[in-house]
């Protein structure tokens, strides 16, 4: 018997189906974990005590990464590119060729964009290699979309707090996500420059600069002598940190050497604030620019890539594909050291060489070492797709004439950078800045 107030069964099914269509994207698929790790050991083991909750209305910038396709074929290509017996030897790909063969599908990018927008995020950028979707999102939206809680924790070794997720993020998507950059600030990229304590500055140096300081031109003279290559037509890309151009100009002015400021280009990625107030410590980026320009005085451009995270910085370097010589004088401890590997693989496929400073504290730190004399951050210097570069102490640099760009009396500094991979060696056969960049981090100390 059917009561007059009952609802027909077919109408119930229609209503249920319509309700499913209206559900947010995060409920459309069973949540699945990302392919890289995001949690911090110090959070999971309780070493970093939780002291609060990240405000739900705080807005963060995230870089959502998709995995590459055809990984086996990419591995084979990377091997062939450095194999002289292979028909593919040194036949590097363009950005478009890499994207067509190994980049994520456009449909996957579109799915992530829909997912982000359905969960209250603002998509600010997608990259030409289809690997990264940049978003701005409130903490509340991030927690809802990725099923995490973002807490504030006391840093176990630094006098500050940091934020981090309490568990591995998951996403209700039909496509896999590789990584999300920006879910914590436990170990941000930091410069590897060390400063001598006050009163401990050496005065027995034998460079051509004031008080015997070593200049970039001393390094060029020591390693490259009077040869004709100047880096003309080449571009160097630098993992950028905020700096003041006036400090670069002041350096060259103080030593009486010419400098063309138009060579230095600052690339602000995804709206990153590149300003450097008076309190800004820009010693590392200024040194990077000074060394690059001094080693390759005819360089076409030195590009400072600046972003809120490493994924955006490295991806912009790859998708620009302008600089074949890339430099990073930073180190940090990622939650997962494979997170940037797809980008490093694109570098290798495109013939781009990333050189990373190993730091001025030695290759490794002793167990239990703490304080400024330690080097706890081996990443990304320890990644197999990059070249780690360091140097040794050398007293054998004779001064040149004041203001000179040549130092005939300079003896070679016993610097020992890691061997350059075949891709880089091939690039060095043409008039490039590769040789200059290779030793620009080999600083006498």
C-alpha distance (Angstrom), angle and dihedral (degrees) to the residues before:
residue distance angle dihedral
X1 . . .
X2 3.80 . .
X3 3.77 118.5 .
X4 3.76 117.5 -141.3
X5 3.85 91.5 -124.9
X6 3.84 96.7 51.1
X7 3.84 123.3 105.7
X8 3.81 118.4 -120.6
X9 3.81 112.4 -109.6
X10 3.82 93.7 -126.1
X11 3.81 89.7 57.3
X12 3.81 90.7 53.4
X13 3.82 90.4 55.4
X14 3.81 91.9 48.4
X15 3.79 91.7 50.3
X16 3.81 92.2 48.4
X17 3.80 91.6 50.2
X18 3.79 91.7 49.1
X19 3.81 90.6 50.0
X20 3.81 90.3 53.9
X21 3.80 90.2 54.3
X22 3.80 90.0 54.1
X23 3.79 95.4 51.3
X24 3.82 116.6 111.2
X25 3.79 116.1 -97.8
X26 3.79 90.2 -108.6
X27 3.82 88.7 70.0
X28 3.80 96.7 43.1
X29 3.81 93.7 83.9
X30 3.77 134.5 29.3
X31 3.83 106.3 -94.6
X32 3.79 113.6 -102.4
X33 3.78 129.5 -167.4
X34 3.77 122.5 -108.3
X35 3.80 120.1 -108.5
X36 3.80 95.7 -114.5
X37 3.77 133.9 51.2
X38 3.82 122.8 -99.6
X39 3.80 106.5 169.6
X40 3.79 121.9 96.7
X41 3.79 121.2 -128.1
X42 3.80 91.8 -136.9
X43 3.80 89.4 57.4
X44 3.78 96.2 44.7
X45 3.82 95.6 46.5
X46 3.80 94.6 43.3
X47 3.80 96.0 -116.4
X48 3.79 88.8 125.0
X49 3.82 106.3 54.2
X50 3.76 116.9 -140.7
X51 3.80 111.7 -116.1
X52 3.78 102.5 174.1
X53 3.77 151.7 -30.3
X54 3.80 125.0 -78.5
X55 3.83 106.5 -113.3
X56 3.82 109.0 -99.0
X57 3.82 92.5 -134.6
X58 3.80 94.8 53.5
X59 3.81 110.8 115.3
X60 3.81 120.0 -136.5
X61 3.80 132.7 -173.2
X62 3.79 114.1 -127.5
X63 3.79 132.2 -174.5
X64 3.81 109.9 -150.9
X65 3.80 112.5 -158.9
X66 3.77 129.0 -157.0
X67 3.83 120.7 -153.9
X68 3.78 122.5 -107.2
X69 3.80 121.5 -105.7
X70 3.81 128.5 -126.3
X71 3.81 94.5 22.7
X72 3.81 94.1 172.7
X73 3.80 91.4 54.0
X74 3.81 90.2 47.5
X75 3.80 91.3 51.6
X76 3.81 89.4 51.9
X77 3.80 91.9 48.9
X78 3.80 93.4 50.3
X79 3.79 88.7 52.6
X80 3.81 92.8 48.1
X81 3.80 93.3 48.5
X82 3.80 89.7 65.4
X83 3.80 97.3 37.1
X84 3.84 111.6 96.1
X85 3.80 89.9 -157.4
X86 3.81 93.1 58.0
X87 3.82 123.1 92.6
X88 3.82 86.1 -134.8
X89 3.81 93.3 57.9
X90 3.84 108.5 141.5
X91 3.81 91.6 -13.7
X92 3.78 95.2 133.8
X93 3.77 124.0 -167.5
X94 3.77 129.7 -116.5
X95 3.80 119.1 -126.1
X96 3.80 89.8 -101.9
X97 3.79 93.2 49.3
X98 3.79 91.4 49.2
X99 3.79 91.3 48.0
X100 3.80 93.8 48.0
X101 3.80 93.0 50.3
X102 3.79 103.8 33.8
X103 3.79 111.0 7.2
X104 3.82 122.3 105.5
X105 3.79 117.0 -88.5
X106 3.79 117.4 -93.8
X107 3.79 88.7 -123.5
X108 3.81 89.0 60.6
X109 3.81 90.8 51.8
X110 3.80 89.7 49.5
X111 3.81 90.5 50.7
X112 3.80 92.0 52.9
X113 3.80 91.5 47.6
X114 3.82 90.8 52.5
X115 3.80 90.6 46.4
X116 3.80 92.6 50.8
X117 3.77 94.6 47.3
X118 3.81 92.7 45.7
X119 3.80 87.8 55.7
X120 3.80 95.3 52.7
X121 3.82 98.3 -96.8
X122 3.79 125.4 136.3
X123 3.79 114.0 -132.6
X124 3.80 107.2 -141.4
X125 3.80 102.1 173.5
X126 3.78 146.0 -1.8
X127 3.79 120.4 -160.4
X128 3.83 128.7 -123.4
X129 3.82 91.8 -118.3
X130 3.83 88.5 56.2
X131 3.78 89.4 -128.2
X132 3.83 102.0 112.6
X133 3.81 135.8 46.3
X134 3.81 112.5 -170.6
X135 3.79 117.8 -153.3
X136 3.78 140.6 176.3
X137 3.78 113.1 -143.6
X138 3.77 142.3 163.3
X139 3.77 118.2 -113.0
X140 3.80 88.3 -114.2
X141 3.82 90.9 56.8
X142 3.80 92.3 46.4
X143 3.79 92.7 50.3
X144 3.79 92.0 48.3
X145 3.81 95.3 46.1
X146 3.80 98.0 44.3
X147 3.82 100.4 30.6
X148 3.80 96.3 -122.6
X149 3.78 138.0 121.4
X150 3.78 116.5 -131.3
X151 3.78 110.6 -144.8
X152 3.79 134.7 -179.6
X153 3.81 115.4 -120.8
X154 3.78 137.3 -173.1
X155 3.79 109.2 -111.1
X156 3.83 109.4 -119.3
X157 3.83 96.1 -142.4
X158 3.81 105.9 21.7
X159 3.79 132.4 61.0
X160 3.80 94.6 -114.7
X161 3.77 143.2 72.2
X162 3.79 126.9 -112.0
X163 3.78 136.0 -165.4
X164 3.78 125.7 -125.8
X165 3.80 143.5 156.8
X166 3.79 119.6 -93.2
X167 3.81 96.2 -140.5
X168 3.77 141.0 9.0
X169 3.81 111.6 -67.3
X170 3.79 120.5 -116.9
X171 3.79 129.3 -167.0
X172 3.79 131.2 -154.9
X173 3.78 94.4 -131.4
X174 3.78 134.2 127.8
X175 3.82 88.8 -137.5
X176 3.78 126.8 64.4
X177 3.79 121.4 -111.7
X178 3.79 119.3 -144.2
X179 3.79 102.8 -160.2
X180 3.80 145.5 -25.5
X181 3.80 117.2 -141.2
X182 3.79 117.1 -156.5
X183 3.81 102.0 42.3
X184 3.82 92.0 117.2
X185 3.80 141.2 15.1
X186 3.79 97.4 -154.0
X187 3.82 94.6 122.7
X188 3.80 114.6 10.5
X189 3.83 120.9 -176.5
X190 3.79 108.5 -80.1
X191 3.79 133.8 -174.9
X192 3.79 117.3 -97.7
X193 3.80 95.9 -145.3
X194 3.80 115.1 122.2
X195 3.77 123.3 -153.7
X196 3.79 123.1 -146.7
X197 3.80 114.8 -119.5
X198 3.76 115.7 -101.3
X199 3.77 110.0 -80.1
X200 3.80 93.3 17.5
X201 3.80 98.4 90.6
X202 3.80 111.9 129.5
X203 3.79 118.0 -119.7
X204 3.81 99.6 -175.7
X205 3.80 96.3 79.0
X206 3.78 118.0 130.3
X207 3.78 103.0 -152.0
X208 3.79 124.7 125.4
X209 3.79 95.1 -110.0
X210 3.82 130.0 91.9
X211 3.83 111.3 -55.7
X212 3.78 89.5 5.2
X213 3.79 95.2 -61.9
X214 3.78 117.0 164.9
X215 3.78 113.0 -112.9
X216 3.77 128.8 -157.5
X217 3.80 87.8 -110.8
X218 3.82 88.8 57.4
X219 3.79 88.7 57.5
X220 3.80 91.9 49.9
X221 3.80 91.9 48.4
X222 3.81 92.4 46.8
X223 3.77 95.3 51.0
X224 3.76 105.0 24.2
X225 3.79 105.8 26.5
X226 3.80 118.8 -171.0
X227 3.79 98.7 -27.8
X228 3.77 121.6 137.5
X229 3.81 103.2 -120.4
X230 3.79 112.0 107.6
X231 3.81 102.7 165.9
X232 3.80 90.7 -98.4
X233 3.80 112.1 175.5
X234 3.81 92.8 12.5
X235 3.81 131.1 113.4
X236 3.80 129.0 -149.0
X237 3.79 120.6 -154.1
X238 3.80 119.0 -154.2
X239 3.80 129.7 -164.1
X240 3.77 92.0 -117.5
X241 3.78 132.4 -135.1
X242 3.78 124.7 -176.4
X243 3.80 112.1 -79.1
X244 3.80 143.8 160.0
X245 3.79 117.0 -116.7
X246 3.79 88.0 -149.7
X247 3.82 88.7 67.5
X248 3.81 91.3 55.2
X249 3.80 90.5 48.3
X250 3.81 91.1 47.2
X251 3.80 90.7 54.8
X252 3.79 95.3 54.9
X253 3.80 91.7 41.1
X254 3.81 91.3 52.8
X255 3.81 92.5 55.0
X256 3.78 96.0 40.2
X257 3.80 97.6 -115.6
X258 3.78 128.1 136.3
X259 3.79 120.0 -108.7
X260 3.80 131.9 -178.3
X261 3.83 107.5 -151.7
X262 3.81 92.3 -167.3
X263 3.81 87.9 73.0
X264 3.81 90.8 69.5
X265 3.80 113.7 79.5
X266 3.81 123.4 -174.1
X267 3.81 114.2 -151.8
X268 3.80 112.2 -160.0
X269 3.79 106.3 -158.1
X270 3.80 120.7 -150.4
X271 3.80 93.2 -12.5
X272 3.80 96.4 -52.6
X273 3.83 114.1 172.8
X274 3.81 105.8 -117.7
X275 3.80 96.1 -178.2
X276 3.79 119.1 128.0
X277 3.83 114.0 -160.0
X278 3.78 122.7 -155.2
X279 3.80 91.1 -89.0
X280 3.81 91.7 54.5
X281 3.82 114.7 118.0
X282 3.80 102.5 -140.2
X283 3.80 98.8 163.0
X284 3.80 94.9 119.8
X285 3.82 100.2 47.8
X286 3.80 91.4 43.1
X287 3.82 90.4 51.0
X288 3.82 90.0 48.2
X289 3.79 92.1 52.8
X290 3.80 93.6 42.9
X291 3.80 93.5 50.1
X292 3.82 93.9 44.9
X293 3.80 93.2 49.1
X294 3.80 93.6 43.3
X295 3.78 93.3 49.9
X296 3.82 92.6 45.4
X297 3.83 106.4 27.9
X298 3.80 91.5 170.3
X299 3.79 94.5 52.6
X300 3.79 116.8 142.9
X301 3.81 95.2 -140.9
X302 3.78 143.9 -14.7
X303 3.82 107.9 -150.1
X304 3.80 119.3 -158.4
X305 3.80 106.2 -156.3
X306 3.81 108.8 -157.3
X307 3.80 125.5 -176.4
X308 3.79 141.6 145.3
X309 3.82 92.5 -105.0
X310 3.79 141.6 22.3
X311 3.80 94.4 -112.0
X312 3.80 92.7 60.9
X313 3.80 92.3 44.4
X314 3.79 96.5 50.5
X315 3.81 93.7 39.8
X316 3.79 91.7 53.9
X317 3.81 89.7 51.0
X318 3.81 89.5 52.3
X319 3.79 98.4 44.8
X320 3.81 92.9 45.0
X321 3.81 89.2 50.3
X322 3.80 88.0 -175.4
X323 3.80 98.6 119.2
X324 3.79 115.9 58.0
X325 3.81 89.5 -177.1
X326 3.81 113.7 61.6
X327 3.80 127.1 -178.1
X328 3.80 133.1 -164.1
X329 3.81 122.4 -178.3
X330 3.78 93.8 179.4
X331 3.76 136.9 95.9
X332 3.77 136.9 -168.3
X333 3.79 142.4 158.2
X334 3.81 110.9 -109.6
X335 3.78 122.6 -160.0
X336 3.80 86.8 -123.4
X337 3.83 119.4 21.4
X338 3.82 91.8 -155.3
X339 3.82 93.5 62.0
X340 3.83 95.5 98.2
X341 3.79 95.4 36.4
X342 3.84 96.5 101.9
X343 3.82 88.5 57.6
X344 3.80 92.2 47.1
X345 3.80 88.2 51.4
X346 3.79 89.2 53.7
X347 3.81 89.0 51.8
X348 3.80 89.4 54.3
X349 3.81 93.7 46.1
X350 3.81 91.0 50.9
X351 3.81 96.1 45.1
X352 3.80 95.2 -109.1
X353 3.81 116.9 147.0
X354 3.80 119.2 -148.5
X355 3.81 115.4 -160.2
X356 3.79 116.5 -168.4
X357 3.79 126.1 -168.1
X358 3.78 112.8 -119.8
X359 3.80 90.3 -151.1
X360 3.78 134.1 -109.0
X361 3.79 95.6 -91.8
X362 3.78 100.4 76.1
X363 3.76 129.5 -86.9
X364 3.80 94.8 -72.7
X365 3.78 138.6 7.1
X366 3.77 124.8 -120.4
X367 3.82 117.0 -107.1
X368 3.77 110.4 -84.7
X369 3.79 92.9 16.3
X370 3.80 115.0 149.4
X371 3.76 137.0 170.1
X372 3.79 134.9 42.6
X373 3.81 94.5 -40.9
X374 3.80 92.5 64.7
X375 3.77 129.9 86.7
X376 3.81 105.8 -150.7
X377 3.80 97.0 160.3
X378 3.79 111.9 78.7
X379 3.80 94.1 160.1
X380 2.95 130.9 133.5
X381 3.82 90.0 4.6
X382 3.81 90.1 70.0
X383 3.80 96.9 54.0
X384 3.83 114.4 115.7
X385 3.81 93.6 -133.5
X386 3.80 96.5 60.6
X387 3.81 136.5 59.2
X388 3.79 115.9 -116.1
X389 3.79 113.8 -147.4
X390 3.79 129.7 -162.9
X391 3.78 140.0 150.8
X392 3.76 146.0 -141.5
X393 3.77 133.1 -125.6
X394 3.81 112.9 -90.8
X395 3.80 129.8 -178.6
X396 3.81 94.2 -179.3
X397 3.79 103.9 95.4
X398 3.79 114.2 116.4
X399 3.82 118.6 -153.4
X400 3.78 121.5 -105.1
X401 3.76 129.4 -148.4
X402 3.82 110.7 -64.6
X403 3.80 111.8 -90.0
X404 3.79 93.0 8.5
X405 3.79 121.3 139.0
X406 3.80 88.9 -149.3
X407 3.79 129.8 63.1
X408 3.83 108.0 -168.0
X409 3.79 92.0 178.7
X410 3.81 95.9 57.6
X411 3.77 115.0 117.0
X412 3.83 118.6 -151.2
X413 3.78 112.7 -85.2
X414 3.82 110.5 -129.2
X415 3.78 94.1 -117.0
X416 3.78 118.3 164.6
X417 3.78 113.1 -162.0
X418 3.77 117.5 174.3
X419 3.82 114.2 -89.2
X420 3.79 112.6 -81.3
X421 3.81 111.0 -114.6
X422 3.82 118.0 -118.4
X423 3.79 92.4 -99.1
X424 3.76 90.6 58.4
X425 3.79 93.3 41.8
X426 3.79 89.7 55.2
X427 3.78 91.6 51.6
X428 3.79 88.9 52.0
X429 3.79 92.2 63.4
X430 3.80 90.5 73.9
X431 3.83 125.2 60.7
X432 3.79 96.4 -80.8
X433 3.78 138.3 141.4
X434 3.79 91.2 -116.9
X435 3.78 94.6 105.1
X436 3.77 90.6 49.1
X437 3.77 94.6 50.2
X438 3.77 91.9 45.2
X439 3.77 92.5 66.0
X440 3.78 100.4 27.8
X441 3.80 88.8 94.3
X442 3.80 93.6 47.8
X443 3.77 93.5 97.9
X444 3.76 123.3 178.2
X445 3.79 108.3 -125.5
